[in-house]
Amino acid sequence: MRRASTGPAGHPVVARLAAELTDELGALTEQLVTMLRQADQAYLAVDIEDLRRSVRENLASFVGDLASQRSPGTSSSRDTARHRADQGVPLGSVLHAYRLGFHVIWGALADRALRKGPEWLDGLVRESATVWAWVDTSSEAVNAEYRDALIESARKDEQQRMLLLDALFEGRLAEWKMLGGSLPAIGLPERGPYLAVSAETPGAGTENLPGADQFLRRRGVPSAWRLRAGEQVGVVAVSRDNALVIRDLLAEAATGRVGISPEYDDALDTSRALGIAAVARRCLPPGSTGVASIDDDWVAALVAGAPEISARVVRRLLGQVAALPLAERDILLTTLGAWLECGGNASAAARQLYCHRNTVRNRLHRLEALSGQSLSDPRGVAGLSIAAQGARLLEQDLMHLRHAPPQQPTATAVPSAKARSKILPGSEPRPRPRRERR
């Protein structure tokens, strides 16, 4: 192993030269500060006194380590890296500052060695590895500390963002203001309109709309999202002409039921809008995939808006139909749905269901008998239409009421078989110019 070169007194050259630089730290500091501000615009945004203090501390640490022949210290480098990361100075600029610092110190050491004579200059060159070790160690420390500072800052920013999102989504406006809430802080524009989104999650910690934020942002749509128990919620910035595009994008990404609110302009109304979006989501049948709005089906919106009450109303309207096995009940309600879609025409409903029209009529007669509703009465038609919609959306709620005592029919009276043959749609047309019963 090569021994360190020594000066006249037998001490290592670098240590001797560094010790003599102690008195020049002020001038070296000013030299480096000037170089930094001229070479990198990032340092023009840093307070000059802050920059001067930091430069002097790092130069003093460097010179002190060399003079005392200590292993390179990293405390000053780490403090500087963290401080500059907090200030937003790019890592490349911080590392460049250390390279410039090395050139300043090396130049000062070489100048003193040159004045002392060839022996000193030769010794400095031979011991240059000592100086390079300091540069390498400092650069590694700056890299590591800067990275850690960024990670910590990002974690704090994300925590702050989550607190703001929770306050906004849950309508805790006093907390939003106390936290200094701003829409840019959560990635949204200051001005609306916005759409609130409620997406049913397939399981704990699993998103219905995977990576929704990045998915929409790549398409130029800002949004903010939060995952709750059983629900993924979000708010999406909408321009005046892309609401339908956003709905299509959500449908493309959806893996389950998704509800959207009407557009709204005040972001502080997001909590209320999320409630509407949740109702819209429940307008879709359980187990389905798609995007819904409350404007798509107003009856479904009424049913989904108060599921517990709606389930009781539906149970009462269906009467004994609600107690039937699920498959049997579905046949009756599907037949009713087809009959309604066909305008009360049993023959058209039969063609849609691929069965005989008498089968349709028999199913409707049975539905009347079990429910206590009459399809010859507009009130009965309306009641069973709502009940069929409710049964489609509220299966789980109806199951909870499945074993309740049967509801006694209290709605319109069921006509006799003879009367039904005359008035139930599906019978033969009458020659009189009254409403045709097909």
Secondary structure, DSSP 4 states (H G I P E B T S, - for coil): -PPPPB-TTSSBHHHHHHHHGGGGHHHHHHHHHHHHHHH-GGGGSS-HHHHHHHHHHHHHHHHHHHHHTPPPP-HHHHHHHHHHHHHT--HHHHHHHHHHHHHHHHHHHHHHHHHH-HHHHHHHHHTHHHHHHHHHHHHHHHHHHHHHHHHHHHHHHHHHHHHHHHHHHTT-HHHHHHTT--TGGGT--SS--EEEEEEE-SSTT--SSTTHHHHHHTTT--EEEEEETTEEEEEEE--TT-HHHHHHHHHHH-SSEEEEPPPBS-GGGHHHHHHHHHHHHHTSPTT--EEEETTT-HHHHHHHHSHHHHHHHHHHHHGGGGGS-HHHHHHHHHHHHHHHHTTT-HHHHHHHHTS-HHHHHHHHHHHHHHH---TTSHHHHHHHHHHHHHHHH-HHHHHHTTTSPPPPP-SSPPPPHHHHHHHSTTSPPPSSSS----
